Amino acid sequence: LVSLSSARASSTAPPLVEVFVDDLPVKVPVGTSVLQACAEAGVEIPRFCYHERLSVAGNCRMCLVEVIGSPKPVAACAMPVMNGWKILTDSDKSRKAREGVMEFLLM
């Protein structure tokens, strides 16, 4: 039997989506950013402009990661996850994108 309190709790809990961060499955609420999902998986993404208490600017582009099936790297701070996404945080594509951003910032 399901108690009334558990029925209420389950009806108010946000739906979860499953994503894979460097092949590690993680379940997060709908609307979670790629950056937050990676943090939940214990993976640190470099960033300059993101702070959890501020609105998302996504200007620095240091948090670029590869999402399988996406033609270009995505800004992890500004992109909400979708169910089934495979996110690669340390792939050649991700590293080269971050190196390009850093080179641009240092010129």
C-alpha positions in Angstrom: 0.0 0.0 0.0 1.1 3.6 -0.7 0.6 6.0 2.1 -0.9 9.4 1.4 2.3 11.2 2.5 4.4 9.2 0.1 1.9 9.7 -2.7 2.1 13.5 -2.1 5.8 13.4 -2.0 6.1 11.5 -5.3 3.6 13.8 -7.0 5.6 16.9 -6.0 9.0 15.5 -6.8 10.4 16.8 -10.1 10.7 14.2 -12.9 14.2 12.9 -13.3 16.2 12.4 -16.5 19.2 10.0 -16.9 22.4 11.3 -18.5 25.8 9.7 -18.8 28.8 11.8 -17.8 32.0 10.2 -19.0 30.0 6.9 -19.2 28.8 7.3 -15.5 25.0 7.3 -15.3 23.5 10.2 -13.3 19.8 11.0 -12.6 19.0 14.6 -12.2 15.8 16.7 -12.2 14.5 18.1 -15.5 16.0 21.5 -16.2 19.3 20.7 -14.7 22.2 22.2 -16.6 25.0 20.0 -18.0 27.4 21.7 -15.6 25.2 20.8 -12.6 24.8 17.2 -13.9 28.6 16.9 -14.2 29.0 18.2 -10.7 26.5 15.7 -9.4 28.6 13.0 -11.1 31.7 14.3 -9.3 33.3 15.8 -12.5 34.6 19.3 -12.3 34.2 21.5 -15.4 36.4 24.6 -15.7 34.6 27.9 -15.8 35.1 31.6 -15.3 31.7 33.2 -15.5 29.3 30.7 -13.8 28.2 31.1 -10.2 25.1 29.3 -8.8 23.7 32.4 -7.2 23.9 34.5 -10.4 22.0 34.4 -13.7 23.7 32.3 -16.4 25.7 34.4 -18.8 27.6 31.7 -20.7 30.1 34.3 -22.0 33.4 32.8 -21.1 32.9 29.5 -23.0 35.4 27.7 -20.7 32.8 25.1 -19.8 32.5 23.7 -23.3 31.9 19.9 -23.3 31.1 17.4 -26.0 27.6 15.9 -26.2 27.4 12.8 -28.5 25.3 13.7 -31.5 25.9 17.5 -31.3 27.9 18.9 -34.1 29.6 21.5 -31.9 30.7 21.6 -28.2 28.0 23.0 -25.9 28.3 25.5 -23.0 27.7 23.3 -20.0 26.5 26.2 -17.8 23.8 27.3 -20.2 22.5 24.0 -21.7 19.8 22.0 -19.9 20.3 18.2 -20.1 18.1 15.9 -22.1 17.3 12.3 -21.2 19.9 9.9 -22.5 22.6 12.4 -23.3 26.1 11.1 -23.4 28.4 14.0 -22.1 32.1 13.8 -22.6 34.1 16.2 -20.4 37.6 15.2 -21.3 37.4 14.2 -25.0 39.8 15.6 -27.6 36.9 17.8 -28.9 36.3 19.2 -25.4 40.0 19.9 -24.7 40.6 21.5 -28.1 37.5 23.8 -27.6 38.7 24.9 -24.2 42.3 25.4 -25.5 40.9 27.6 -28.2 38.9 29.7 -25.8 41.9 30.1 -23.5 44.2 31.1 -26.4 41.6 33.7 -27.5 41.4 35.1 -24.0 45.1 35.3 -23.6 45.8 37.1 -26.9 
